Amino acid sequence: MSRRLVRELVIQRQYQQLVHPEDQGDIFAPNEAKLTEEDRGYYEVVRLGLASHLEEIDPYIRRYVKSGWSLDRLSIVDRAVLRLAVYELLFQKEIPTKVVVNEAVDLAKAFSGDEAGRFVNGILGKVIAELEVTK
């Protein structure tokens, strides 16, 4: 199973939904068709889980962005990567924390640049510290 590909598709879908909310047609069908059946199942779990838990996910990100900033001030890619990573930290507990962070940093770098990787790493470090305190 390629969770990396699944994560990339989830981020791309989030980006599309934020940039063109009115255009949610079958733009992703060709890429989704490349997924194995197992990957497709995981993709749907993550995509739908992320969408249904945004109200729980976003406050974690808001707490650690620059004081006075809203989520809308973040780049769409950074927001998508952070949302996916926080979703995995909160609801996909079988994924090791280190894997979540490494994947998020790599995806941020790939889609947004090196500075985004450092930014994502910093925010996730604070979220993880908060989650460890609340255990």
C-alpha positions, 0 to 999 in steps of 0.5 A, a space after each residue: 500500500 502506498 500511503 504516500 500516494 494517498 496523502 498526496 491525493 488527499 492534499 490535492 483534493 483539499 487544494 481543489 476544494 479550497 481553490 474551486 469549491 464550485 468545481 468538484 467534478 471528476 477531476 480526480 477520477 484518473 488519479 484515484 483510478 491508479 490506486 489499488 483497492 486497498 489504497 482506495 479504501 484507505 483514501 476514502 477513510 482519510 478523505 472523508 474522516 478529514 472532512 468530517 473532523 475539520 472542526 476538531 482539527 483546525 483549533 490545533 493549528 490555529 493555536 500555533 500559527 503566528 499570533 493574530 493569524 487566521 488559517 486563511 492567511 496560511 498558504 492553501 498547501 500548508 493548510 492542507 498538509 497540516 490538516 492531514 497531519 493533525 487528522 492522522 495524529 488525532 484519528 490514525 493512532 496506528 501511524 507512528 508520530 514520527 512517520 506523520 511528521 516526516 511525511 508532512 514535512 516531505 509533502 510540504 517541501 514537495 508542494 510548497 518549498 523548504 521553508 514550508 517544511 520547517 513551518 509545518 515541522 514547527 507547528 506539528 511539534 507544538 501540536 504533538 507536545 500538546 497531545 502528549 500533555 493531554 494523554 
